Amino acid sequence: MINNNDNEKRDESMHRKLYGNNIQATCEYCMYGRRSSDGKAILCPKKGVMPLYHHCRKYIYDPLRRIPSVKPVLKKFSKEEFEINPD
């Protein structure tokens, strides 16, 4: 028999948002919004022209709209680090 606590944990993990749960709702991340050509507004078929950092009741989060942060600088390796020494 499955414990109710286990069900709650599973349900909680199923509802987590991609990139974390602390994402502020903005038109920039909405499924409906499209960025304008000047990049200063969002064009929404539901509400018209909206500011970047506002949202309406039609807001639906789309994780693919997120812009990734800057990639970390990778450490440089030398050829010697990849050599196999038969001992």
Rosetta constraint file for C-alpha pairs under 8 A:
AtomPair CA 2 CA 6 HARMONIC 6.87 0.50
AtomPair CA 2 CA 7 HARMONIC 7.37 0.50
AtomPair CA 3 CA 7 HARMONIC 6.65 0.50
AtomPair CA 4 CA 8 HARMONIC 6.28 0.50
AtomPair CA 5 CA 9 HARMONIC 6.33 0.50
AtomPair CA 6 CA 10 HARMONIC 6.23 0.50
AtomPair CA 7 CA 11 HARMONIC 6.08 0.50
AtomPair CA 8 CA 12 HARMONIC 6.04 0.50
AtomPair CA 9 CA 13 HARMONIC 6.22 0.50
AtomPair CA 10 CA 14 HARMONIC 6.23 0.50
AtomPair CA 11 CA 15 HARMONIC 6.44 0.50
AtomPair CA 12 CA 16 HARMONIC 6.58 0.50
AtomPair CA 16 CA 20 HARMONIC 6.74 0.50
AtomPair CA 16 CA 21 HARMONIC 6.07 0.50
AtomPair CA 17 CA 21 HARMONIC 5.34 0.50
AtomPair CA 17 CA 63 HARMONIC 7.86 0.50
AtomPair CA 18 CA 63 HARMONIC 6.11 0.50
AtomPair CA 19 CA 23 HARMONIC 7.91 0.50
AtomPair CA 19 CA 63 HARMONIC 7.58 0.50
AtomPair CA 25 CA 29 HARMONIC 7.16 0.50
AtomPair CA 25 CA 30 HARMONIC 7.91 0.50
AtomPair CA 25 CA 53 HARMONIC 7.92 0.50
AtomPair CA 25 CA 54 HARMONIC 7.51 0.50
AtomPair CA 25 CA 55 HARMONIC 6.36 0.50
AtomPair CA 25 CA 59 HARMONIC 7.58 0.50
AtomPair CA 25 CA 61 HARMONIC 7.41 0.50
AtomPair CA 26 CA 30 HARMONIC 6.72 0.50
AtomPair CA 26 CA 52 HARMONIC 6.68 0.50
AtomPair CA 26 CA 53 HARMONIC 4.80 0.50
AtomPair CA 26 CA 54 HARMONIC 5.01 0.50
AtomPair CA 26 CA 55 HARMONIC 4.96 0.50
AtomPair CA 26 CA 59 HARMONIC 7.91 0.50
AtomPair CA 27 CA 33 HARMONIC 6.05 0.50
AtomPair CA 27 CA 42 HARMONIC 6.60 0.50
AtomPair CA 27 CA 50 HARMONIC 7.30 0.50
AtomPair CA 27 CA 51 HARMONIC 7.43 0.50
AtomPair CA 27 CA 52 HARMONIC 5.74 0.50
AtomPair CA 27 CA 53 HARMONIC 6.11 0.50
AtomPair CA 27 CA 54 HARMONIC 5.71 0.50
AtomPair CA 27 CA 55 HARMONIC 5.01 0.50
AtomPair CA 27 CA 56 HARMONIC 7.85 0.50
AtomPair CA 27 CA 59 HARMONIC 7.11 0.50
AtomPair CA 28 CA 33 HARMONIC 6.69 0.50
AtomPair CA 28 CA 34 HARMONIC 7.74 0.50
AtomPair CA 28 CA 35 HARMONIC 7.33 0.50
AtomPair CA 28 CA 42 HARMONIC 6.78 0.50
AtomPair CA 28 CA 52 HARMONIC 5.51 0.50
AtomPair CA 28 CA 53 HARMONIC 6.70 0.50
AtomPair CA 28 CA 65 HARMONIC 7.35 0.50
AtomPair CA 29 CA 33 HARMONIC 7.56 0.50
AtomPair CA 29 CA 61 HARMONIC 5.86 0.50
AtomPair CA 29 CA 62 HARMONIC 5.74 0.50
AtomPair CA 29 CA 63 HARMONIC 7.04 0.50
AtomPair CA 29 CA 65 HARMONIC 5.31 0.50
AtomPair CA 29 CA 66 HARMONIC 6.46 0.50
AtomPair CA 30 CA 59 HARMONIC 5.64 0.50
AtomPair CA 30 CA 60 HARMONIC 5.28 0.50
AtomPair CA 30 CA 61 HARMONIC 4.99 0.50
AtomPair CA 30 CA 62 HARMONIC 5.60 0.50
AtomPair CA 30 CA 65 HARMONIC 7.56 0.50
AtomPair CA 31 CA 59 HARMONIC 7.28 0.50
AtomPair CA 31 CA 60 HARMONIC 5.53 0.50
AtomPair CA 31 CA 61 HARMONIC 6.00 0.50
AtomPair CA 31 CA 62 HARMONIC 5.06 0.50
AtomPair CA 31 CA 65 HARMONIC 7.96 0.50
AtomPair CA 32 CA 44 HARMONIC 6.01 0.50
AtomPair CA 32 CA 45 HARMONIC 6.83 0.50
AtomPair CA 32 CA 46 HARMONIC 7.65 0.50
AtomPair CA 32 CA 59 HARMONIC 7.66 0.50
AtomPair CA 32 CA 60 HARMONIC 7.58 0.50
AtomPair CA 33 CA 42 HARMONIC 5.73 0.50
AtomPair CA 33 CA 43 HARMONIC 5.55 0.50
AtomPair CA 33 CA 44 HARMONIC 4.65 0.50
AtomPair CA 33 CA 45 HARMONIC 7.35 0.50
AtomPair CA 34 CA 42 HARMONIC 5.41 0.50
AtomPair CA 34 CA 43 HARMONIC 5.07 0.50
AtomPair CA 34 CA 44 HARMONIC 6.46 0.50
AtomPair CA 35 CA 39 HARMONIC 5.78 0.50
AtomPair CA 35 CA 40 HARMONIC 7.60 0.50
AtomPair CA 35 CA 41 HARMONIC 6.09 0.50
AtomPair CA 35 CA 42 HARMONIC 4.51 0.50
AtomPair CA 35 CA 43 HARMONIC 6.01 0.50
AtomPair CA 36 CA 40 HARMONIC 6.67 0.50
AtomPair CA 36 CA 41 HARMONIC 5.53 0.50
AtomPair CA 36 CA 42 HARMONIC 5.59 0.50
AtomPair CA 36 CA 43 HARMONIC 6.03 0.50
AtomPair CA 40 CA 51 HARMONIC 7.20 0.50
AtomPair CA 40 CA 52 HARMONIC 6.68 0.50
AtomPair CA 41 CA 49 HARMONIC 6.58 0.50
AtomPair CA 41 CA 50 HARMONIC 5.79 0.50
AtomPair CA 41 CA 51 HARMONIC 4.87 0.50
AtomPair CA 41 CA 52 HARMONIC 5.26 0.50
AtomPair CA 42 CA 49 HARMONIC 5.75 0.50
AtomPair CA 42 CA 50 HARMONIC 5.10 0.50
AtomPair CA 42 CA 51 HARMONIC 6.05 0.50
AtomPair CA 42 CA 52 HARMONIC 5.82 0.50
AtomPair CA 43 CA 48 HARMONIC 5.78 0.50
AtomPair CA 43 CA 49 HARMONIC 4.75 0.50
AtomPair CA 43 CA 50 HARMONIC 6.36 0.50
AtomPair CA 44 CA 48 HARMONIC 4.77 0.50
AtomPair CA 44 CA 49 HARMONIC 5.99 0.50
AtomPair CA 44 CA 50 HARMONIC 6.93 0.50
AtomPair CA 46 CA 58 HARMONIC 7.41 0.50
AtomPair CA 47 CA 56 HARMONIC 7.96 0.50
AtomPair CA 50 CA 54 HARMONIC 7.01 0.50
AtomPair CA 50 CA 55 HARMONIC 7.91 0.50
AtomPair CA 55 CA 59 HARMONIC 6.18 0.50
AtomPair CA 62 CA 66 HARMONIC 7.86 0.50
AtomPair CA 77 CA 81 HARMONIC 6.80 0.50
AtomPair CA 78 CA 82 HARMONIC 7.47 0.50
AtomPair CA 79 CA 83 HARMONIC 6.75 0.50
